[in-house]
């Protein structure tokens, strides 16, 4: 089963609050006939659009092939949280790659945060960017770990975060589920689909050409890369794969290291003055569960709540019910609140929860596996691949040097094996272990 079409209508955005509150442009034409380009990018999410924008700005001819619509995938469906750091915390990175490499990865993560903010500013992207992201804990042990992490970051990386005890957190997020956390004011949240659509417009203004409804059926590598769709052919000097959870079988090396999973988000009806009983300030929140709950308020005061994962191809029939179950654990007083929108999306994870960047051929690069940390990381990965094609590969090489760990069982057995493991972790979350 092809994840490109398992849960969605061809060429149609999901019935999400994001799609309902974005200025959706007319569909771009699909590829017809043969075209030539310096670079062909596969996938019009954050990664592909950022790569296309930066390459076009540098004077390269760029073609972007998108199976559905720009921002159709995780880039237009995610929780909208613009985080700090890598997906793996710095102390764990230090143990994995050593202090100097961990510092280099930290610097790149700060570049990613700066990049998103500068792209929004420079290209006048109206995506409701707001500052503030809190990580919170449900147990004293989790809160102690978060406070210890804040101290580590202050000492080794000169990052000052607000340390929140139970009272301070309750003043921000009056949920009975949490008892403390940390808050980073430079990180934040945004409207993810509006950001993606803004990147697409910026890339086109810079000279890139986007083809929608143009799924890639085959790729022939060589000194020149040849890509075929149902009705056209692209011949390019360089290839960028920016498919993330929708890679399919376009490259098996990447598929061994990156696995698609599904995640779900719901938007309540507008809460009005009651929004303060959820969040007293306009920040985003993520908790310390292995299967993370994350939430924020929309600009029209809806609660946007993400929770629950699945590892089969199909979304559940009652997405709203799946998310409500998690939401009510955090905000019991919302048990009867109407949910106006609920949608699923396919992202991609790696075994170590670190992105997988790779040179898959002398003239072909790939980036994916952002593991729920993609707003900044994916956007930055696109720029790093553009830089590498332009002859400045240091940042790409630093990310590509992260030790990869393929999923056990290969592409076929990785899904059931991971589902068993994740069932155990979800049970630990429920039992508070």
NUDOKE-504355 format. One line per 5 residues: number of its first residue (from 1); for each residue x, z, y of C-alpha. Coordinates in Angstrom, 1 decimal. Each point is the difference from the previous one (the first is absolute). Example, Ala and Ser with C-alpha at 12.3 -4.5 7.8 and 13.67 -1.06 7.14 Angstrom:
BEGIN
1 = 12.3 7.8 -4.5 | 1.4 -0.7 3.4
//
This chain:
BEGIN
1 = 0.0 0.0 0.0 | 1.3 -1.0 3.4 | 0.0 2.9 2.5 | -0.4 -2.6 2.8 | -3.6 -0.6 -1.2
6 = -0.8 3.0 -2.2 | -1.9 2.0 2.7 | -0.5 -2.3 3.0 | -1.7 -3.3 1.0 | 2.4 -2.8 0.7
11 = 0.9 -0.1 3.7 | -2.2 3.0 0.9 | 1.1 3.2 1.5 | -1.4 3.1 -1.8 | -3.1 1.7 1.4
16 = 2.1 2.7 1.8 | -0.3 1.7 3.3 | 3.2 -1.6 0.9 | -1.4 -3.5 -0.4 | -3.2 1.1 1.8
21 = 1.9 1.2 3.0 | 2.6 -2.8 0.3 | -0.1 -3.3 1.8 | 0.2 -2.3 -3.0 | 1.2 -3.5 0.9
26 = -1.3 -3.2 -1.6 | 1.6 -0.7 -3.3 | 3.2 -2.0 0.2 | 0.2 -3.3 -1.9 | 1.5 0.0 -3.5
31 = 3.2 -1.9 -0.8 | -0.6 -3.7 -0.6 | 2.7 -2.4 -1.0 | 3.7 0.6 0.3 | 1.8 1.9 2.8
36 = 3.6 0.8 0.6 | 1.3 3.3 1.5 | 3.1 2.0 0.5 | -1.7 3.0 -1.6 | -3.1 0.4 -2.1
41 = -1.7 3.5 -0.1 | -2.4 0.8 -2.7 | -2.5 2.6 1.1 | -1.5 0.7 3.5 | 0.0 3.8 0.0
46 = 2.3 2.2 2.1 | 3.2 -1.1 -1.8 | -0.7 -3.7 0.1 | -1.3 -0.1 3.5 | 2.9 2.1 1.4
51 = 2.5 -2.3 -1.8 | -1.8 -3.1 1.4 | -0.1 1.4 3.5 | 3.7 0.9 0.2 | 1.2 -3.2 -1.6
56 = -2.2 -2.2 2.2 | 1.3 1.9 3.1 | 3.5 -0.9 -1.2 | -0.9 -3.7 0.0 | -0.6 -0.5 -3.7
61 = -2.9 -2.1 -1.3 | -2.2 2.3 -2.1 | -2.9 -0.6 -2.3 | -2.1 2.9 -1.3 | -2.2 -0.5 -3.1
66 = -2.8 2.5 -0.4 | -2.4 0.0 -3.0 | -2.9 1.4 2.0 | 0.2 1.0 3.8 | 2.7 1.6 2.1
71 = -0.2 3.8 -0.5 | -2.3 -0.4 -3.0 | 1.9 2.3 -2.3 | 1.3 3.6 0.5 | 1.2 -0.9 3.5
76 = -3.7 -0.2 1.1 | -1.4 2.8 -2.2 | 2.4 2.9 0.1 | -0.4 3.5 1.5 | 1.7 -1.1 3.2
81 = 2.6 2.8 -0.1 | 3.3 -0.9 1.7 | 2.3 2.4 -1.7 | 3.6 1.1 0.5 | 2.9 -0.2 -2.4
86 = 0.0 -1.7 -3.3 | -2.7 0.7 -2.6 | 2.5 2.3 -1.8 | 1.0 3.0 2.0 | 3.5 0.2 1.4
91 = 1.3 2.9 -2.3 | -1.0 -2.1 -3.0 | 1.6 -3.1 1.4 | 3.2 2.0 0.6 | 0.1 0.9 -3.6
96 = -0.8 -3.6 -1.1 | 2.4 -2.0 2.2 | 2.2 2.5 1.8 | 0.0 1.4 3.5 | 1.4 -3.1 1.8
101 = -2.4 -2.4 -1.6 | -2.9 2.4 0.6 | 1.0 0.1 3.7 | 0.0 -3.8 0.0 | -3.5 -0.1 -1.5
106 = -1.2 2.5 2.5 | 1.3 -2.1 2.8 | -1.8 -3.0 -1.4 | -3.2 2.0 -0.3 | 0.3 0.9 3.7
111 = 0.5 -3.7 0.8 | -3.2 -0.8 -1.9 | -2.0 2.5 2.1 | 1.5 -1.4 3.2 | -0.6 -3.6 -1.1
116 = -3.8 0.5 -0.6 | -0.4 1.7 3.4 | 2.0 -2.7 1.8 | -1.9 -2.8 -1.7 | -3.2 1.5 1.0
121 = 1.2 0.4 3.6 | 1.9 -3.4 0.3 | -2.8 -2.1 -1.5 | -2.9 2.0 1.6 | -1.6 0.8 -3.4
126 = -3.2 2.0 0.5 | 0.1 2.1 -3.2 | -0.8 3.5 1.4 | 3.5 1.5 -0.7 | -0.1 3.8 0.4
131 = 2.8 2.5 -0.4 | 0.1 2.9 -2.5 | 0.3 0.2 -3.8 | -0.2 3.3 -1.9 | 1.0 0.8 -3.6
136 = -2.0 2.9 -1.3 | 0.0 2.3 -3.1 | -2.7 1.7 -2.0 | 2.2 2.8 -1.4 | 2.5 2.4 1.5
141 = 2.7 -1.7 -2.2 | -0.9 -3.4 1.4 | 0.1 1.3 3.6 | 3.3 1.7 -0.6 | 1.5 -3.2 -1.3
146 = -1.3 -1.9 3.1 | 1.5 2.6 2.3 | 3.3 -0.1 -1.9 | -0.1 -3.8 0.4 | -0.5 0.3 3.7
151 = 3.0 2.4 0.3 | 2.1 -2.4 -2.0 | -0.9 -2.9 2.2 | 0.7 2.0 3.2 | 3.4 1.1 -1.3
156 = 1.2 -3.3 -1.5 | -1.8 -2.7 1.9 | -0.9 1.6 3.3 | -3.7 -0.6 -0.6 | -2.2 2.6 1.6
161 = -3.4 0.4 -1.6 | -2.7 2.5 0.7 | -0.2 2.6 -2.7 | -3.6 1.0 -0.6 | -1.2 3.3 -1.5
166 = -3.5 0.5 -1.2 | -1.4 0.8 3.4 | 1.8 -2.9 1.8 | -1.1 -2.5 -2.6 | -3.6 1.3 0.1
171 = 0.0 -0.6 3.8 | 0.8 -3.6 -0.7 | -1.8 -0.6 -3.3 | -2.6 2.6 -0.8 | -0.2 -0.6 -3.7
176 = -0.1 2.9 -2.4 | 2.1 -2.0 -2.5 | 3.3 0.3 1.9 | 2.2 2.9 1.1 | 2.8 -1.6 2.0
181 = 2.2 -3.0 0.5 | 2.2 -1.9 2.4 | -0.8 -2.5 2.8 | 2.1 -2.9 1.3 | -1.2 -1.2 3.4
186 = 1.9 -3.3 0.0 | -1.6 -1.3 -3.2 | -3.7 -0.8 0.3 | -2.8 -2.2 -1.1 | -1.6 -3.3 0.8
191 = -2.7 -2.6 -0.9 | 1.9 -1.8 -2.8 | -2.0 -3.3 0.0 | 0.2 -0.4 3.7 | 3.7 0.5 -0.2
196 = 0.4 -2.6 -2.7 | -2.2 -2.5 1.9 | 2.1 0.6 3.1 | 3.2 -0.7 -1.9 | -1.5 -3.3 -1.3
201 = -0.9 -1.0 3.6 | 3.5 0.9 1.2 | 1.7 -2.0 -2.9 | -2.1 -3.1 0.8 | 0.8 0.3 3.7
206 = 3.7 0.1 -0.9 | -0.4 -3.2 -2.0 | -0.7 1.0 -3.6 | -2.8 -1.9 -1.9 | -2.4 2.0 -2.1
211 = -2.0 -1.5 -2.8 | -2.9 2.0 -1.4 | -1.8 -0.5 -3.4 | 3.3 -1.4 -1.2 | 1.0 2.0 -3.2
216 = 3.4 -0.9 -1.3 | -0.3 -1.3 -3.6 | 3.7 -0.6 -0.7 | 3.5 0.4 1.5 | 3.0 -2.1 -1.0
221 = 3.3 1.4 1.1 | 3.1 -1.9 0.9 | 2.0 -1.0 3.0 | -3.4 -0.7 1.5 | -3.1 2.0 -1.0
226 = -3.2 -1.8 -1.0 | -3.3 1.8 0.1 | -3.3 -1.5 -1.2 | -3.5 0.9 0.9 | -3.2 -1.6 -1.3
231 = 0.2 -2.7 2.7 | 3.4 0.0 1.5 | 3.8 0.4 -0.3 | 2.5 1.9 2.1 | 3.7 -0.8 -0.1
236 = 2.2 2.6 1.7 | 3.6 1.0 0.3 | -0.9 3.7 -0.4 | -2.8 2.0 -1.7 | -1.4 3.4 0.8
241 = -2.4 1.6 -2.5 | -2.2 2.5 1.8 | -2.8 0.4 -2.5 | 0.2 3.8 -0.8 | -2.9 0.8 -2.4
246 = -1.1 -3.6 -0.3 | 3.3 -1.4 -1.3 | -1.5 -0.9 -3.5 | 2.5 -1.9 -2.1 | 1.8 -1.8 2.9
251 = 3.2 2.0 -0.8 | 0.4 2.1 -3.1 | 3.2 1.8 1.3 | -2.1 1.5 2.8 | -3.0 0.6 -2.3
256 = 2.1 2.2 -2.2 | 0.8 2.3 2.9 | -3.2 -0.1 2.0 | -3.5 0.8 -1.3 | -3.4 -0.5 1.7
261 = -2.4 2.9 0.2 | -3.3 0.4 1.8 | -0.9 2.5 2.7 | -3.3 0.7 1.8 | -1.1 0.8 3.5
266 = -3.4 1.0 1.5 | -1.3 0.1 3.5 | -2.8 2.4 0.8 | -2.6 -0.5 2.6 | 1.2 1.0 3.5
271 = 0.3 3.7 0.2 | -0.3 0.4 3.8 | 0.7 3.6 1.2 | 0.2 1.1 -3.7 | 3.3 -1.9 -0.3
276 = 1.7 3.1 1.4 | -0.9 1.8 -3.3 | 2.2 -2.6 -1.8 | 2.9 -0.5 2.5 | 0.2 1.7 3.3
281 = 2.7 -2.4 1.1 | 0.3 -3.8 -0.6 | 2.7 0.2 -2.6 | 0.3 -1.2 -3.6 | 0.4 2.3 -3.0
286 = 1.4 -0.4 -3.5 | 0.1 2.8 -2.6 | 2.5 1.0 -2.6 | -1.8 -1.1 -3.1 | 1.7 -2.4 -2.3
291 = -3.1 -2.2 0.3 | -0.1 0.3 3.8 | -3.1 0.6 2.1 | 0.4 -1.4 3.5 | -2.3 -0.2 3.0
296 = -0.5 -0.5 3.7 | -2.7 -0.7 2.5 | -0.8 -3.5 1.2 | -0.3 -0.8 3.7 | -3.8 0.3 -0.4
301 = 0.3 3.4 -1.7 | -0.5 -0.9 -3.6 | 1.9 1.9 -2.7 | 2.2 -2.6 -1.8 | 0.9 1.7 -3.2
306 = 2.2 -1.4 -2.8 | 0.2 1.5 -3.5 | 0.0 -0.9 -3.6 | 2.0 -2.7 -1.9 | -0.7 -2.2 -3.0
311 = 2.4 -2.0 -2.2 | -2.3 -2.6 -1.5 | -0.7 -3.3 1.6 | -3.6 0.7 1.1 | -1.1 2.2 2.8
316 = -2.6 2.7 -1.0 | -3.6 -1.0 0.5 | -0.6 3.1 2.3 | 3.0 0.1 2.3 | -1.9 2.2 2.5
321 = -0.6 2.5 -2.8 | 3.6 0.1 -1.0 | 1.2 0.7 3.5 | -2.8 2.4 0.9 | 1.0 2.2 -3.0
326 = 3.5 0.5 1.6 | -1.4 0.2 3.6 | -2.4 2.8 -0.8 | 2.8 2.1 -1.6 | 1.8 -0.1 3.4
331 = -3.1 0.1 2.3 | -2.9 1.7 -1.9 | -2.3 -0.2 3.0 | 0.0 -3.8 -0.3 | -1.6 -0.1 -3.4
336 = -3.1 -1.7 1.4 | 1.6 -2.1 2.7 | -0.9 -3.7 -0.4 | 2.9 -2.4 -0.9 | -0.5 -3.3 1.8
341 = 2.9 -1.8 -1.6 | 2.1 0.4 -3.2 | 2.6 -2.4 -1.2 | 2.9 -0.4 -2.4 | 3.4 -1.6 0.4
346 = 3.0 -0.9 -2.1 | 3.4 1.3 0.9 | 3.2 0.2 -1.9 | 2.2 2.9 -1.1 | 3.4 0.4 -1.6
351 = 1.2 2.6 -2.4 | 2.0 1.8 2.6 | -2.6 -0.6 2.8 | 2.6 -1.9 2.0 | -0.4 -3.6 1.0
356 = 1.5 -2.7 -2.1 | 2.0 -2.6 2.0 | 1.9 -2.6 -2.0 | 1.8 -3.3 0.4 | -1.7 -1.8 -2.9
361 = 1.9 -3.3 0.5 | 2.8 -1.0 2.4 | -2.6 -1.2 2.5 | -2.9 2.2 -1.0 | -0.9 3.5 1.0
366 = -2.7 2.4 -0.9 | -1.3 3.3 1.3 | -2.9 2.1 -1.4 | -0.9 3.3 -1.7 | -0.5 2.1 3.2
371 = -1.9 2.7 -2.0 | -2.5 0.9 2.7 | 2.5 0.0 2.8 | -0.3 -3.6 1.1 | -1.2 -0.1 3.6
376 = 3.5 0.5 1.3 | 2.1 -0.8 -3.0 | -1.6 -3.3 -0.8 | 0.1 -1.2 3.6 | 3.7 1.0 0.1
381 = 0.7 -1.6 -3.4 | -1.2 -3.3 1.4 | 2.4 0.2 2.9 | 2.9 1.0 -2.3 | -0.6 -3.1 -2.1
386 = -0.2 -2.1 3.1 | 3.3 1.5 1.2 | 1.6 -0.7 -3.4 | -1.0 -3.7 0.2 | 1.5 0.0 3.6
391 = 3.3 1.3 -1.4 | -0.4 3.7 0.8 | -0.6 1.6 -3.4 | 1.2 3.5 0.4 | -3.4 1.6 0.3
396 = -1.4 -2.0 -2.9 | 3.0 0.7 -2.2 | -0.3 3.8 0.7 | -3.6 -0.1 -1.2 | 0.8 -2.3 -2.9
401 = 2.7 2.5 -1.2 | -2.5 2.7 -0.7 | 0.2 0.5 -3.8 | -3.0 -1.6 -1.6 | -1.7 1.3 -3.1
406 = -2.2 -2.5 -1.9 | -3.3 1.2 -1.4 | 0.1 0.8 -3.7 | -1.8 -2.5 -2.2 | 0.5 -3.0 2.3
411 = -2.7 -1.7 1.9 | -2.5 0.2 -2.8 | 0.2 3.7 -1.1 | 1.0 1.5 3.3 | -3.7 0.4 1.1
416 = -1.3 2.1 -3.0 | 3.2 2.1 -0.1 | -0.2 0.8 3.7 | -3.7 0.7 -0.3 | 0.8 2.7 -2.5
421 = 2.6 1.5 2.2 | -2.2 -0.1 3.1 | -2.9 1.6 -1.9 | 2.3 3.0 -0.7 | 1.1 0.2 3.7
426 = -3.6 -0.2 1.1 | -0.8 2.9 -2.4 | 2.8 2.0 1.5 | -1.4 -0.6 3.5 | -3.4 1.2 -1.1
431 = 1.4 3.1 -1.7 | 2.4 0.8 2.9 | 3.0 -0.1 -2.2
//
